[in-house]
Amino acid sequence: MNNKFLNIALATTAIAAIIVLVVFFIKLDGLTGSGSGTGKTEDETQNEASSSGLGNLGTIVGKQGTDILQPEDKSSVAPDPTADPSPEVTPSPEAGQDQDETTPSPTDDPEATPTPQDGEGDQHELYMDISHIDPEKPIVALTFDDGPSVNTAKIVNTLVKYNVHGTFFIVGNEIPNNPQNVNLVYDSGSEVASHTVNHKNLNKLTKEEILKEINDNQDLLNKALGTNRDFLLRAPYGNANDTVKALAGHPLINWSVDTLDWDSKNAQSVFEEVKKYTKDGAIILMHDRYPSTAEAVTLVVPWLLEQGYQVCSVSEMFAAREVPLQNGVEYYTCISAEKYKESKQAAAGST
């Protein structure tokens, strides 16, 4: 009897063990199969989590950052001289500018030259020789602020070497420091222009102070040169509100290409800015107070000529394109060769 009960107990135990093993293997199979129902590998699942913001964000941002911050190969960028200008205008915080000063904004179409109403302003006296300039080919104007300086002669020598001209906006209180360089600019065929006496923000001055800054510099320039003429005017920092425009008595010349030479003080950087933004009809801003700018001009001028640009002063460019410069009007650029030809064709068709 005892043997019978023992056999039953052993059989029951064996059956239970078998049941436990069966359950164990069923669960084990379920565990090893989980996650594979999606048909995706571990790497694919991880990548999916990353793309949804749940993975390694540092790696993703790092890769994107590399792409975004990849520098442009500016050395291979060559402008299309016949294209309409589409510059990025960044007025320069020239010497002494307060950070909160307002700066000018170009017209929506930088190539469109403002035209005053009838009777507003008088045509500026254009005294440059333009016989060598073809208005139907690309033209740019080089401009230099804040001189005369010890660097003026080097810039002038480079311009003379390549038989081109520029416009030098002279600060009156700098003339005594380098008086010979005002005549050097003029005698070389480049253009002398006014940048006021003390380089003050005209927008912050009274009417009397504005007139004194402008008129006194006019007198200083004529005295230095032994002339009696009007000069183009560039307001310091490019700032000219309605009051300044009404009192200016001269065309106001701004710019369409800021070389940022005042910021970088690096010749190669200046050169790259010129290559990146220069278009036909552009007015290029530089400052002859920096040795790096004088060095940059040795790179800029031959490159412009190689690209097919004619390099000249502001007055020469506007005269060649038959655009009258009007007193109290701001100019950021001149019309392009294409627009010039269109205007000539339209004029011919109306006759």
VENUR-V200963 format. One record per residue. RES is the residue in three letters. PSI is psi in whole degrees, 0 to 359 (999 if undefined). Layout:
res=<RES & RES>
psi=<PSI & PSI>
This chain:
res=<MET & ASN & ASN & LYS & PHE & LEU & ASN & ILE & ALA & LEU & ALA & THR & THR & ALA & ILE & ALA & ALA & ILE & ILE & VAL & LEU & VAL & VAL & PHE & PHE & ILE & LYS & LEU & ASP & GLY & LEU & THR & GLY & SER & GLY & SER & GLY & THR & GLY & LYS & THR & GLU & ASP & GLU & THR & GLN & ASN & GLU & ALA & SER & SER & SER & GLY & LEU & GLY & ASN & LEU & GLY & THR & ILE & VAL & GLY & LYS & GLN & GLY & THR & ASP & ILE & LEU & GLN & PRO & GLU & ASP & LYS & SER & SER & VAL & ALA & PRO & ASP & PRO & THR & ALA & ASP & PRO & SER & PRO & GLU & VAL & THR & PRO & SER & PRO & GLU & ALA & GLY & GLN & ASP & GLN & ASP & GLU & THR & THR & PRO & SER & PRO & THR & ASP & ASP & PRO & GLU & ALA & THR & PRO & THR & PRO & GLN & ASP & GLY & GLU & GLY & ASP & GLN & HIS & GLU & LEU & TYR & MET & ASP & ILE & SER & HIS & ILE & ASP & PRO & GLU & LYS & PRO & ILE & VAL & ALA & LEU & THR & PHE & ASP & ASP & GLY & PRO & SER & VAL & ASN & THR & ALA & LYS & ILE & VAL & ASN & THR & LEU & VAL & LYS & TYR & ASN & VAL & HIS & GLY & THR & PHE & PHE & ILE & VAL & GLY & ASN & GLU & ILE & PRO & ASN & ASN & PRO & GLN & ASN & VAL & ASN & LEU & VAL & TYR & ASP & SER & GLY & SER & GLU & VAL & ALA & SER & HIS & THR & VAL & ASN & HIS & LYS & ASN & LEU & ASN & LYS & LEU & THR & LYS & GLU & GLU & ILE & LEU & LYS & GLU & ILE & ASN & ASP & ASN & GLN & ASP & LEU & LEU & ASN & LYS & ALA & LEU & GLY & THR & ASN & ARG & ASP & PHE & LEU & LEU & ARG & ALA & PRO & TYR & GLY & ASN & ALA & ASN & ASP & THR & VAL & LYS & ALA & LEU & ALA & GLY & HIS & PRO & LEU & ILE & ASN & TRP & SER & VAL & ASP & THR & LEU & ASP & TRP & ASP & SER & LYS & ASN & ALA & GLN & SER & VAL & PHE & GLU & GLU & VAL & LYS & LYS & TYR & THR & LYS & ASP & GLY & ALA & ILE & ILE & LEU & MET & HIS & ASP & ARG & TYR & PRO & SER & THR & ALA & GLU & ALA & VAL & THR & LEU & VAL & VAL & PRO & TRP & LEU & LEU & GLU & GLN & GLY & TYR & GLN & VAL & CYS & SER & VAL & SER & GLU & MET & PHE & ALA & ALA & ARG & GLU & VAL & PRO & LEU & GLN & ASN & GLY & VAL & GLU & TYR & TYR & THR & CYS & ILE & SER & ALA & GLU & LYS & TYR & LYS & GLU & SER & LYS & GLN & ALA & ALA & ALA & GLY & SER & THR>
psi=<318 & 321 & 327 & 313 & 323 & 319 & 320 & 318 & 317 & 320 & 318 & 317 & 319 & 317 & 317 & 319 & 318 & 317 & 316 & 316 & 318 & 313 & 319 & 314 & 328 & 314 & 320 & 320 & 323 & 322 & 316 & 340 & 343 & 139 & 339 & 351 & 338 & 344 & 16 & 144 & 169 & 319 & 320 & 319 & 319 & 319 & 322 & 319 & 321 & 316 & 338 & 7 & 6 & 354 & 215 & 92 & 328 & 321 & 317 & 310 & 321 & 317 & 317 & 319 & 322 & 318 & 315 & 320 & 4 & 120 & 147 & 141 & 84 & 334 & 339 & 0 & 121 & 127 & 157 & 105 & 338 & 355 & 150 & 144 & 138 & 61 & 160 & 111 & 121 & 93 & 140 & 134 & 78 & 182 & 125 & 4 & 134 & 148 & 333 & 8 & 145 & 150 & 156 & 157 & 138 & 165 & 159 & 321 & 100 & 342 & 345 & 114 & 128 & 141 & 119 & 164 & 160 & 133 & 351 & 120 & 160 & 149 & 133 & 142 & 120 & 113 & 6 & 152 & 121 & 13 & 336 & 359 & 130 & 110 & 346 & 6 & 159 & 140 & 143 & 154 & 128 & 135 & 146 & 122 & 162 & 5 & 186 & 155 & 181 & 346 & 350 & 317 & 319 & 320 & 314 & 317 & 322 & 318 & 317 & 319 & 320 & 8 & 46 & 170 & 166 & 177 & 127 & 113 & 106 & 135 & 123 & 319 & 357 & 345 & 316 & 336 & 327 & 62 & 326 & 336 & 341 & 313 & 328 & 316 & 310 & 315 & 336 & 350 & 353 & 171 & 130 & 133 & 173 & 140 & 29 & 174 & 312 & 7 & 47 & 154 & 106 & 333 & 340 & 3 & 162 & 169 & 318 & 319 & 323 & 311 & 322 & 317 & 320 & 308 & 321 & 324 & 325 & 315 & 319 & 319 & 316 & 324 & 318 & 325 & 346 & 35 & 178 & 77 & 171 & 154 & 147 & 154 & 133 & 117 & 138 & 135 & 6 & 14 & 119 & 99 & 186 & 324 & 315 & 317 & 319 & 330 & 349 & 310 & 7 & 157 & 143 & 116 & 117 & 222 & 160 & 345 & 113 & 114 & 351 & 26 & 333 & 337 & 309 & 322 & 42 & 124 & 317 & 321 & 318 & 314 & 317 & 322 & 319 & 314 & 326 & 322 & 350 & 133 & 167 & 132 & 4 & 149 & 117 & 127 & 127 & 175 & 124 & 11 & 347 & 129 & 326 & 328 & 317 & 322 & 321 & 325 & 329 & 340 & 320 & 311 & 307 & 326 & 315 & 317 & 322 & 328 & 355 & 8 & 145 & 128 & 124 & 185 & 170 & 311 & 321 & 316 & 313 & 323 & 317 & 323 & 4 & 40 & 111 & 134 & 123 & 143 & 138 & 6 & 137 & 140 & 130 & 335 & 173 & 165 & 154 & 169 & 321 & 314 & 324 & 314 & 323 & 318 & 323 & 320 & 321 & 320 & 320 & 325 & 339 & 351 & 999>
